[in-house]
Amino acid sequence: MQMANTIETEIFLKLFIVLFLLIMENCFFQSKVKRLNYEGLHLAKKGKHDEGIKILTQALELNCNSEDALLHRGICYSIKRDYEKAVDDYNRCLSLNPESGRYYYNRGHLKECIGDTKAALKDYQHAIKYNSDNYLYYNYYGRLLASIDSTAAALPFLNVAIEYNAFDRSNVKEEILMLKNRCEEKRNMIKRYE
């Protein structure tokens, strides 16, 4: 009986040690991924995008599901105008977390930059849907709507942007006033031709 308890205790201790080592290894890799992500982001902020991409890729080699590393590398690719790789990274972010407004916003902004207005509008809509308290999402969506002559549709989104961000109020208010005037001018032109 005592021998059985000793064997069970020995097995339990071995399993505990293996589990402890696995947990420690995982913590080591996660902290290394975080350190590499921070380092890559720091390099990117200094304008060293190629170096940042290299470091962020190393982080992804350790953890291919690091959303932060994917997002930051995608931003670096966007800045370098390597749009295909940037979209790939944003798509991977969205496959890992399909309800992140931040990832839809970044992909939408990229789509807007390359002239894919329809896709950009759709991504901005998703960004607002999943994170409705970020003024940037409303601001970019409203401004893009206004740029395609959907000024009446743009105004409510720009008004929400103003409500959320006191610092950008004067700029957005001026833009709203300009859009309202443009709407009024269009209405007057239509009346003249009726």
C-alpha positions in Angstrom: 0.0 0.0 0.0 2.8 2.4 1.0 4.6 1.5 -2.2 1.6 2.4 -4.3 1.4 5.8 -2.6 5.0 6.4 -3.3 4.6 5.6 -7.0 1.5 7.8 -7.2 3.4 10.6 -5.5 6.3 10.2 -7.8 4.1 10.2 -10.9 2.3 13.3 -9.6 5.5 15.1 -8.9 6.8 14.3 -12.4 3.6 15.5 -14.0 3.7 18.7 -11.9 7.3 19.4 -12.9 6.5 18.8 -16.6 3.5 21.1 -16.3 5.5 23.7 -14.5 8.2 23.6 -17.2 5.7 23.9 -19.9 4.1 26.9 -18.2 7.5 28.6 -17.7 8.5 27.9 -21.3 5.2 29.5 -22.5 5.8 32.5 -20.2 9.3 32.9 -21.6 8.1 32.8 -25.2 5.2 35.2 -24.5 7.5 37.7 -22.8 10.0 37.4 -25.6 7.2 38.0 -28.1 6.1 41.1 -26.2 9.6 42.4 -26.0 10.1 41.9 -29.8 6.8 43.5 -30.5 7.7 46.5 -28.4 11.2 46.7 -30.0 9.7 46.5 -33.5 7.1 49.1 -32.8 9.8 51.4 -31.3 11.9 51.1 -34.5 8.9 51.8 -36.6 8.1 54.9 -34.7 11.7 56.1 -35.4 11.0 55.6 -39.1 13.1 52.4 -39.3 10.3 50.4 -40.9 12.4 47.7 -42.5 14.1 47.0 -39.2 10.7 47.1 -37.4 9.3 44.6 -39.9 12.3 42.2 -39.3 11.8 42.3 -35.6 8.0 41.9 -35.8 8.5 39.0 -38.1 10.7 37.4 -35.4 8.0 37.9 -32.9 5.5 36.2 -35.3 7.9 33.2 -35.7 7.6 32.7 -32.0 3.9 33.2 -31.9 2.1 33.3 -35.3 -1.1 34.5 -33.6 0.3 37.7 -32.0 -2.3 40.2 -33.0 -0.2 43.1 -31.9 2.8 42.0 -34.0 0.6 41.4 -37.0 -1.1 44.8 -36.6 2.2 46.7 -36.2 3.9 44.9 -39.0 0.8 45.7 -41.2 1.2 49.4 -40.3 4.9 49.3 -41.3 4.0 47.6 -44.6 1.3 50.3 -45.2 3.8 53.1 -44.6 6.3 51.4 -47.0 3.4 51.1 -49.5 3.7 47.4 -49.6 -0.1 47.2 -49.5 -0.6 43.6 -50.4 1.5 42.5 -47.3 -0.3 45.0 -45.1 -3.7 43.7 -46.2 -2.5 40.2 -45.5 -1.5 41.1 -42.0 -4.8 42.9 -41.3 -6.7 40.0 -42.7 -4.8 37.6 -40.3 -5.7 40.0 -37.4 -9.3 39.8 -38.4 -9.2 36.0 -38.7 -7.9 35.9 -35.1 -10.3 38.5 -33.8 -13.2 39.2 -36.2 -14.9 41.7 -33.9 -12.1 44.2 -33.5 -12.9 47.6 -34.7 -9.3 48.5 -34.7 -8.4 46.0 -37.3 -11.3 46.9 -39.5 -10.3 50.6 -39.2 -6.7 49.9 -40.2 -7.7 47.8 -43.2 -10.3 50.4 -44.2 -7.8 53.2 -44.0 -5.4 51.2 -46.2 -8.2 50.5 -48.7 -9.1 54.2 -48.7 -5.4 55.1 -49.4 -5.3 52.7 -52.4 -8.6 54.0 -53.8 -10.9 51.1 -52.9 -13.6 53.4 -51.5 -16.4 50.7 -51.4 -14.2 48.3 -49.4 -13.0 51.2 -47.1 -16.6 52.2 -46.3 -17.5 48.7 -45.5 -14.5 48.3 -43.2 -15.3 51.6 -41.5 -18.9 50.4 -40.9 -17.6 47.3 -39.3 -15.2 49.3 -37.2 -18.1 51.4 -35.9 -20.2 48.3 -35.3 -17.6 46.6 -33.1 -16.2 49.7 -31.4 -18.7 52.5 -31.4 -16.9 54.8 -29.0 -13.9 55.7 -31.2 -14.3 59.1 -32.8 -11.8 58.3 -35.5 -14.0 55.6 -37.0 -16.9 58.0 -37.3 -14.6 60.8 -38.6 -13.0 58.7 -41.3 -16.3 57.1 -42.4 -18.0 60.5 -42.5 -15.2 62.2 -44.4 -15.1 59.4 -46.9 -18.9 59.6 -47.4 -18.5 63.3 -48.0 -15.8 62.8 -50.5 -18.1 60.7 -52.7 -20.8 63.4 -52.5 -22.9 61.6 -49.9 -22.8 64.7 -47.7 -26.2 64.3 -46.2 -25.2 60.7 -45.1 -21.8 62.0 -43.8 -23.2 64.6 -41.4 -24.5 62.3 -38.7 -21.2 60.5 -38.5 -19.2 63.7 -38.3 -21.5 65.0 -35.6 -20.8 61.8 -33.6 -17.1 62.3 -34.1 -17.5 65.8 -32.6 -19.3 64.5 -29.6 -16.6 62.0 -28.9 -13.6 64.2 -29.4 -13.4 67.7 -28.0 -10.0 68.3 -29.4 -11.0 67.9 -33.1 -14.3 69.8 -32.7 -13.4 73.0 -34.5 -11.9 71.2 -37.6 -14.8 68.8 -37.9 -17.4 71.6 -37.3 -15.9 73.6 -40.1 -16.1 70.6 -42.3 -19.7 70.0 -41.4 -20.6 73.6 -42.1 -18.9 73.3 -45.5 -20.8 70.0 -46.2 -24.1 71.6 -45.1 -23.5 74.5 -47.5 -22.6 72.1 -50.3 -25.9 70.2 -49.6 -27.8 73.5 -49.7 -26.1 74.5 -53.0 -27.1 71.2 -54.5 -30.7 71.6 -53.4 -30.8 75.1 -54.9 -29.3 73.8 -58.2 -31.9 71.0 -58.4 -34.7 73.6 -57.7 -33.4 75.7 -60.6 -33.7 72.9 -63.0 -37.1 71.8 -61.9 
